[in-house]
Amino acid sequence: MSADKYSPKFVEAMQKLSKMSEEERLSEENKALFEQAMNYAPLDIQPQLIAIRKKYDQMH
């Protein structure tokens, strides 16, 4: 992933999220980090994040 193509806030959030297990990513504590990724995500990545968001909402 080339950092210049993406917002630094998105890259930072995704780097942190990618080191976590799915369970950690979907946890309440990491909701803010996930929101940051969503808010700064490029359009081509948003559908994947929306799918994860739906999974999160089903769990909580």
TIVO-2410 file (N, C-alpha, C; in nm, 3 decimals):
# residues 60
REC num residu      c1      c2      c3 atome chaine
REC   1      M   0.086  -0.118   0.000     N      A
REC   1      M   0.000   0.000   0.000    CA      A
REC   1      M   0.090   0.122   0.000     C      A
REC   2      S   0.075   0.206  -0.098     N      A
REC   2      S   0.161   0.324  -0.107    CA      A
REC   2      S   0.101   0.439  -0.028     C      A
REC   3      A   0.175   0.488   0.068     N      A
REC   3      A   0.124   0.586   0.163    CA      A
REC   3      A   0.083   0.718   0.097     C      A
REC   4      D   0.148   0.756  -0.013     N      A
REC   4      D   0.114   0.884  -0.075    CA      A
REC   4      D  -0.023   0.882  -0.142     C      A
REC   5      K  -0.073   0.763  -0.173     N      A
REC   5      K  -0.204   0.750  -0.237    CA      A
REC   5      K  -0.317   0.764  -0.134     C      A
REC   6      Y  -0.286   0.737  -0.008     N      A
REC   6      Y  -0.386   0.734   0.097    CA      A
REC   6      Y  -0.359   0.841   0.202     C      A
REC   7      S  -0.464   0.880   0.271     N      A
REC   7      S  -0.451   0.974   0.382    CA      A
REC   7      S  -0.362   0.912   0.490     C      A
REC   8      P  -0.272   0.992   0.549     N      A
REC   8      P  -0.187   0.940   0.657    CA      A
REC   8      P  -0.269   0.883   0.773     C      A
REC   9      K  -0.385   0.944   0.801     N      A
REC   9      K  -0.472   0.896   0.909    CA      A
REC   9      K  -0.524   0.756   0.876     C      A
REC  10      F  -0.556   0.732   0.749     N      A
REC  10      F  -0.604   0.601   0.706    CA      A
REC  10      F  -0.492   0.499   0.717     C      A
REC  11      V  -0.375   0.534   0.669     N      A
REC  11      V  -0.259   0.442   0.672    CA      A
REC  11      V  -0.226   0.406   0.816     C      A
REC  12      E  -0.225   0.505   0.903     N      A
REC  12      E  -0.194   0.481   1.045    CA      A
REC  12      E  -0.296   0.385   1.107     C      A
REC  13      A  -0.423   0.410   1.084     N      A
REC  13      A  -0.528   0.324   1.141    CA      A
REC  13      A  -0.518   0.183   1.086     C      A
REC  14      M  -0.496   0.170   0.956     N      A
REC  14      M  -0.491   0.037   0.894    CA      A
REC  14      M  -0.368  -0.041   0.940     C      A
REC  15      Q  -0.256   0.029   0.961     N      A
REC  15      Q  -0.136  -0.040   1.010    CA      A
REC  15      Q  -0.162  -0.099   1.149     C      A
REC  16      K  -0.230  -0.024   1.233     N      A
REC  16      K  -0.261  -0.074   1.367    CA      A
REC  16      K  -0.362  -0.187   1.359     C      A
REC  17      L  -0.467  -0.169   1.280     N      A
REC  17      L  -0.572  -0.270   1.270    CA      A
REC  17      L  -0.521  -0.400   1.208     C      A
REC  18      S  -0.429  -0.389   1.114     N      A
REC  18      S  -0.381  -0.509   1.045    CA      A
REC  18      S  -0.298  -0.599   1.136     C      A
REC  19      K  -0.248  -0.544   1.247     N      A
REC  19      K  -0.169  -0.624   1.341    CA      A
REC  19      K  -0.257  -0.698   1.441     C      A
REC  20      M  -0.387  -0.671   1.438     N      A
REC  20      M  -0.479  -0.729   1.535    CA      A
REC  20      M  -0.550  -0.851   1.477     C      A
REC  21      S  -0.600  -0.934   1.567     N      A
REC  21      S  -0.688  -1.043   1.525    CA      A
REC  21      S  -0.823  -0.983   1.488     C      A
REC  22      E  -0.905  -1.061   1.419     N      A
REC  22      E  -1.038  -1.011   1.382    CA      A
REC  22      E  -1.118  -0.974   1.506     C      A
REC  23      E  -1.105  -1.055   1.608     N      A
REC  23      E  -1.178  -1.029   1.733    CA      A
REC  23      E  -1.137  -0.895   1.793     C      A
REC  24      E  -1.006  -0.866   1.792     N      A
REC  24      E  -0.958  -0.738   1.845    CA      A
REC  24      E  -1.008  -0.622   1.759     C      A
REC  25      R  -1.003  -0.640   1.628     N      A
REC  25      R  -1.049  -0.534   1.537    CA      A
REC  25      R  -1.195  -0.499   1.561     C      A
REC  26      L  -1.274  -0.600   1.594     N      A
REC  26      L  -1.418  -0.580   1.612    CA      A
REC  26      L  -1.455  -0.544   1.756     C      A
REC  27      S  -1.354  -0.526   1.840     N      A
REC  27      S  -1.383  -0.496   1.981    CA      A
REC  27      S  -1.423  -0.350   1.999     C      A
REC  28      E  -1.492  -0.326   2.108     N      A
REC  28      E  -1.538  -0.191   2.143    CA      A
REC  28      E  -1.420  -0.095   2.157     C      A
REC  29      E  -1.308  -0.142   2.215     N      A
REC  29      E  -1.192  -0.055   2.238    CA      A
REC  29      E  -1.134   0.000   2.108     C      A
REC  30      N  -1.146  -0.077   2.001     N      A
REC  30      N  -1.085  -0.035   1.875    CA      A
REC  30      N  -1.184   0.031   1.779     C      A
REC  31      K  -1.303   0.060   1.830     N      A
REC  31      K  -1.406   0.122   1.745    CA      A
REC  31      K  -1.357   0.257   1.692     C      A
REC  32      A  -1.293   0.337   1.776     N      A
REC  32      A  -1.246   0.469   1.734    CA      A
REC  32      A  -1.142   0.458   1.622     C      A
REC  33      L  -1.054   0.361   1.635     N      A
REC  33      L  -0.952   0.339   1.533    CA      A
REC  33      L  -1.017   0.296   1.401     C      A
REC  34      F  -1.117   0.210   1.413     N      A
REC  34      F  -1.189   0.166   1.294    CA      A
REC  34      F  -1.265   0.283   1.230     C      A
REC  35      E  -1.324   0.367   1.313     N      A
REC  35      E  -1.395   0.486   1.262    CA      A
REC  35      E  -1.296   0.576   1.187     C      A
REC  36      Q  -1.175   0.589   1.242     N      A
REC  36      Q  -1.072   0.671   1.176    CA      A
REC  36      Q  -1.042   0.613   1.038     C      A
REC  37      A  -1.026   0.482   1.031     N      A
REC  37      A  -1.000   0.417   0.902    CA      A
REC  37      A  -1.116   0.442   0.806     C      A
REC  38      M  -1.239   0.428   0.854     N      A
REC  38      M  -1.357   0.451   0.770    CA      A
REC  38      M  -1.361   0.594   0.717     C      A
REC  39      N  -1.336   0.689   0.807     N      A
REC  39      N  -1.348   0.831   0.771    CA      A
REC  39      N  -1.246   0.875   0.667     C      A
REC  40      Y  -1.131   0.811   0.665     N      A
REC  40      Y  -1.024   0.852   0.574    CA      A
REC  40      Y  -1.000   0.753   0.460     C      A
REC  41      A  -1.083   0.651   0.453     N      A
REC  41      A  -1.062   0.546   0.352    CA      A
REC  41      A  -1.091   0.598   0.212     C      A
REC  42      P  -1.007   0.557   0.114     N      A
REC  42      P  -1.038   0.589  -0.026    CA      A
REC  42      P  -1.162   0.512  -0.069     C      A
REC  43      L  -1.231   0.562  -0.167     N      A
REC  43      L  -1.357   0.503  -0.212    CA      A
REC  43      L  -1.347   0.357  -0.249     C      A
REC  44      D  -1.235   0.316  -0.308     N      A
REC  44      D  -1.222   0.176  -0.352    CA      A
REC  44      D  -1.211   0.078  -0.235     C      A
REC  45      I  -1.181   0.127  -0.117     N      A
REC  45      I  -1.165   0.041   0.000    CA      A
REC  45      I  -1.289   0.044   0.090     C      A
REC  46      Q  -1.370   0.148   0.077     N      A
REC  46      Q  -1.485   0.163   0.165    CA      A
REC  46      Q  -1.580   0.043   0.167     C      A
REC  47      P  -1.610  -0.022   0.053     N      A
REC  47      P  -1.701  -0.138   0.060    CA      A
REC  47      P  -1.651  -0.248   0.153     C      A
REC  48      Q  -1.520  -0.272   0.156     N      A
REC  48      Q  -1.464  -0.374   0.245    CA      A
REC  48      Q  -1.484  -0.332   0.391     C      A
REC  49      L  -1.463  -0.204   0.419     N      A
REC  49      L  -1.478  -0.156   0.556    CA      A
REC  49      L  -1.624  -0.158   0.599     C      A
REC  50      I  -1.714  -0.130   0.507     N      A
REC  50      I  -1.857  -0.134   0.538    CA      A
REC  50      I  -1.898  -0.277   0.572     C      A
REC  51      A  -1.843  -0.374   0.502     N      A
REC  51      A  -1.873  -0.515   0.530    CA      A
REC  51      A  -1.825  -0.550   0.672     C      A
REC  52      I  -1.708  -0.502   0.710     N      A
REC  52      I  -1.656  -0.527   0.845    CA      A
REC  52      I  -1.745  -0.456   0.947     C      A
REC  53      R  -1.788  -0.336   0.916     N      A
REC  53      R  -1.873  -0.258   1.005    CA      A
REC  53      R  -2.004  -0.333   1.033     C      A
REC  54      K  -2.061  -0.395   0.929     N      A
REC  54      K  -2.185  -0.472   0.946    CA      A
REC  54      K  -2.162  -0.589   1.041     C      A
REC  55      K  -2.048  -0.654   1.027     N      A
REC  55      K  -2.013  -0.766   1.114    CA      A
REC  55      K  -2.000  -0.716   1.258     C      A
REC  56      Y  -1.938  -0.600   1.274     N      A
REC  56      Y  -1.924  -0.539   1.407    CA      A
REC  56      Y  -2.061  -0.512   1.468     C      A
REC  57      D  -2.149  -0.452   1.388     N      A
REC  57      D  -2.283  -0.417   1.438    CA      A
REC  57      D  -2.362  -0.541   1.479     C      A
REC  58      Q  -2.342  -0.650   1.409     N      A
REC  58      Q  -2.411  -0.774   1.443    CA      A
REC  58      Q  -2.361  -0.831   1.576     C      A
REC  59      M  -2.236  -0.806   1.605     N      A
REC  59      M  -2.177  -0.860   1.728    CA      A
REC  59      M  -2.213  -0.777   1.850     C      A
REC  60      H  -2.247  -0.650   1.832     N      A
REC  60      H  -2.269  -0.560   1.946    CA      A
REC  60      H  -2.412  -0.517   1.960     C      A
***
